[in-house]
Amino acid sequence: MISLFMTFSESTGERRVLPDEVAAVAELVGSIPDMTEALLFTPLEQSVDHPYRDDGAGPAFALQLRFPDLFACEAAMDRGGVLAGLATGAGLSGLTGLDVTHQVMLTRAFPVDVAEHRAGTTTPCSYLVHYPGPAEDMNAWNLHYLEHHPSIMRTFPNVRQIEIYTRIDWVDRLPSQRVEHMQRNKLVFDSPQALVHALGSDVIKHMRADFVKFPPFAGGNKHFPMLTRVVRARS
């Protein structure tokens, strides 16, 4: 499966996209041909304590759009389409003037013990991570990360989803800026509080122990907790 990431940011980290604008984006992306699912990410309403708060406030808004294959994704990124409009704000004041980037990546899903959210879950919390790179040897990097890190992630209490995204080549005509982070990953929890509980567990020590074994890479990494709205494709 293919994922398109679009990230909307500004330097102060204070911009917020209003709920009615998020709803408008949900309507727009739900109409994209062959898109199977959209995830709309917004900042937490209140900051929470997690090990990487120094990474900053994160984006004002972000999208992850799923497509069954690369060709469907590339078709959605043509001039004059919904995504081209979103890249320039789509007439929404909350999105206009933001720095917009995009990247297409291969989705690698990994098992969790219980994928279903607890009853009553309304707005899950995603932990979005990216590694800008580069690594000295991308094959060595990917082999180590994919073989070791997901099995540790699975031991986080009540983690509902684990996905790792790796680079591919793609073509597009979007007016936003292309980025080529060497990797992204995402952990999903029932709520911000569930995320805090998981990241405060001993599992984080095992994550850090594996981190120091990573093959050499530059660029560090960034971690952002985001509220998550799921939009299903309209048939």
Order of alpha helices (4+ residues) and beta strands (2+ residues): beta-alpha-beta-beta-alpha-alpha-beta-beta-alpha-beta-beta-beta-alpha-alpha-beta
